[in-house]
Amino acid sequence: GFPFDRLVLPVAENAGALEGLGRLCSIMLTLNLLLFLFNLLPLPPMDGAAILAGLSRTARNLRERFNEIPMAGLLGLLIAIALFRRIFWHVYDPVVQFLWR
């Protein structure tokens, strides 16, 4: 994959502080993309589960039953973390390629 701290680069050759600012912006962009994608996973307690529940009655019923279980949010979070590792790079690389065209 593309180095996540090099998405935003200064134009000047002797950038100095601008290079550090470019790296900071690159890392912030990557973290925002990461959190955006992670939050869209359709597992409670992520927002993706609420979106899916708004679109489907079956998903709404499943989400309501899932919310009744005390540790369900933690279970959903652990499953989301395991799934996210497989999904992130498939989305991150095209976004980076789009930004660098």
C-alpha positions as CSV (number, residue, x, y, z in Angstrom):
1,G,0.0,0.0,0.0
2,F,0.9,3.6,-0.3
3,P,2.6,5.3,2.8
4,F,-0.2,6.9,4.7
5,D,1.9,9.8,5.9
6,R,2.8,10.9,2.4
7,L,-0.7,11.6,0.9
8,V,-0.3,15.4,1.2
9,L,3.2,16.6,0.1
10,P,4.4,20.2,-0.1
11,V,5.3,21.5,-3.6
12,A,8.5,23.4,-2.6
13,E,11.8,21.5,-2.5
14,N,13.0,23.0,0.8
15,A,9.6,22.7,2.5
16,G,10.8,22.5,6.1
17,A,7.8,22.9,8.3
18,L,5.4,22.4,5.4
19,E,6.6,18.8,5.1
20,G,5.6,18.2,8.7
21,L,2.3,19.8,8.1
22,G,1.8,17.7,5.0
23,R,2.5,14.5,6.9
24,L,0.1,15.6,9.7
25,C,-2.6,16.3,7.2
26,S,-1.9,12.9,5.5
27,I,-2.2,11.0,8.8
28,M,-5.4,12.9,9.7
29,L,-7.0,12.1,6.3
30,T,-6.1,8.4,6.7
31,L,-7.5,8.3,10.3
32,N,-10.7,10.0,9.2
33,L,-11.1,7.5,6.3
34,L,-10.4,4.6,8.7
35,L,-13.0,5.8,11.2
36,F,-15.6,6.5,8.5
37,L,-15.3,3.0,7.0
38,F,-15.1,1.3,10.4
39,N,-18.3,3.1,11.6
40,L,-20.2,2.0,8.5
41,L,-19.8,-1.7,9.2
42,P,-23.3,-3.1,9.7
43,L,-22.7,-4.5,13.2
44,P,-24.0,-3.0,16.5
45,P,-22.8,-0.6,18.0
46,M,-21.6,0.9,14.7
47,D,-23.8,3.3,12.7
48,G,-23.9,0.9,9.8
49,A,-26.2,-1.2,11.9
50,A,-28.6,1.7,12.4
51,I,-28.5,2.5,8.7
52,L,-29.3,-1.1,7.9
53,A,-32.1,-1.2,10.5
54,G,-33.6,1.9,8.8
55,L,-33.7,0.1,5.5
56,S,-35.0,-3.3,6.5
57,R,-37.6,-4.6,8.9
58,T,-35.7,-7.8,9.4
59,A,-32.5,-5.9,10.2
60,R,-34.4,-3.7,12.7
61,N,-35.8,-6.7,14.5
62,L,-32.4,-8.3,14.7
63,R,-30.8,-5.1,15.9
64,E,-33.5,-4.8,18.7
65,R,-32.8,-8.3,19.8
66,F,-29.1,-7.7,19.7
67,N,-29.4,-4.6,21.8
68,E,-31.2,-6.6,24.6
69,I,-28.0,-8.7,25.2
70,P,-25.7,-6.9,27.6
71,M,-22.3,-7.9,26.0
72,A,-23.6,-7.7,22.4
73,G,-22.0,-4.3,21.7
74,L,-18.6,-5.7,22.7
75,L,-19.1,-8.8,20.6
76,G,-20.1,-6.6,17.6
77,L,-17.0,-4.4,18.1
78,L,-14.7,-7.5,18.2
79,I,-16.3,-8.9,15.0
80,A,-16.1,-5.5,13.4
81,I,-12.4,-5.3,14.2
82,A,-11.7,-8.7,12.7
83,L,-13.7,-7.9,9.5
84,F,-12.2,-4.4,9.1
85,R,-8.6,-5.7,8.8
86,R,-9.8,-7.5,5.6
87,I,-11.8,-4.6,4.2
88,F,-9.7,-1.4,4.8
89,W,-6.9,-1.8,2.2
90,H,-9.5,-2.6,-0.6
91,V,-11.0,0.8,0.0
92,Y,-7.9,2.8,1.1
93,D,-5.8,2.0,-2.0
94,P,-8.5,3.2,-4.5
95,V,-9.0,6.4,-2.6
96,V,-5.3,7.1,-2.5
97,Q,-5.0,6.4,-6.2
98,F,-7.9,8.8,-6.9
99,L,-6.2,11.5,-4.8
100,W,-2.9,11.1,-6.7
101,R,-4.3,11.2,-10.3
